[in-house]
Amino acid sequence: MSAPAPPFSRDFTAARARFRAAAEVAGAELEAFPHPLTGPDGGPLACDVARLGPADAERVLLTVSATHGVEGFAGSALQSDWFADPGASGLPAGVALMALHAVNPHGFAHGRRANEDNVDLNRNFIDFTADLPENAGWRRLAPVVCPDLWDEGADAAYRALSRDFIERYGERDYVVAVSGGQYTHPDAIFYGGSGPVWSHDLLHTLTAGRLASVRHLAVIDFHTGLGPWGHGELICRHPPESEGLHRARRWYGDGVTSPELGESVSAVVTGNLRMAFALWRTDIELTSVGLEFGTYPAERVFEALRAENWLHHHGRSDSRGGRAMLAEMREMFDPDDDGWRALVLARGREVQRRALAGLAQT
């Protein structure tokens, strides 16, 4: 991968340093929340939180990067770019901005979508005191989606069973079965966990503390890997006909999509980030969106996810094949393309401006 132009970074350590430097120049208040594990080079990991605006603001824009670790390169760049903008400190009166940089720092640093527990953080925000969500379709597909062996026979079995499932139930049900979230196979993709993970607990702590005064919260969760090349889809996971969905469309336009209405490239996802605030802060007005930037065709992205998961659990990352799998994983979620990065930056600036304008009018 060529050296990316600012504000994109080559690795987690550089991204973190760039974010902190930009936030400091903008006059933001900075806090670091160290992660108990280390990066691939043995270096420290942390989620950094930068805040601009009144400490007791009732209207707050919260931006989040690296919910899916390796997707953090684009999210980090957007957060750093915002603070580096000379106008970043010019927030509307009474509105604050809080940026969570690398909420899943372990996945970011290690080039994984999942966290240190192989948990997909965007499936982890559920009530673990209740029965875990059931995904019957996943139980049928799991042995071939995430096989123990990575060879031609395993690939043929995967394609045959997937084809049969789609013929029986349809493409949409297949996507939901595979990617909607599963709680039965800890060593597979899209695993939601058996309890709250480190990042879940951190967000809960921040919500109860730094966001205690909030009454109107706008959330932008940055993602990559789904959709057309460079397109930034605004995915709203508020229920259909809810005020949250209507408000998102007033702020951002009719291009806002709803997975539950079948409008999005994304499936309906159990335990997503929006559900965290639905669990913890039922007293606030919430407008939550995911800003998803498309990269490569879905089949290629999904194959990279499967391969990286197999490599993590069964392969050798220092082998020639392992290095190729890791490089492909990185490319799927952080394309080495300046044109793609320019599209990301332009769309990210626009969406953040619209969020602040929307909050200013509430």
Buried (B, 14 or more C-beta within 10 A) or exposed (E): EEEBEEBBBEBBBBBBEBBBEBBEEBEBBBEEBEBEBEBEEEEBBBBBBBBBBBEEBBBBBBBBBBBBBBBBBBBBBBBBBBBBBEEBBEBBEBBBBBBBBBBBBBBBBBBBBBBBBBBBBBBBBBEBEEEBBEBEBBEBBBBBBBBEEBEEEBBEBBEEBBEEBBEEBEEEBBBBBBBBBBBBBBBBBBBBBBEBBBBBEBBBEBBEEBBEEBEBBBBBBBBBBBBEBBBBBBBBBBBEEBEBBBBBBEBBEEEBBBBBEEBBBBBBBBBBBBBBBBBBBEEBBBBBBBBBBBBBEBEEBBBBBBBBBBBBEEBEBEEEEBEEBBBBBBBBBBBBBEEBBEBBBEBBBEBBEBBBEBBEEB
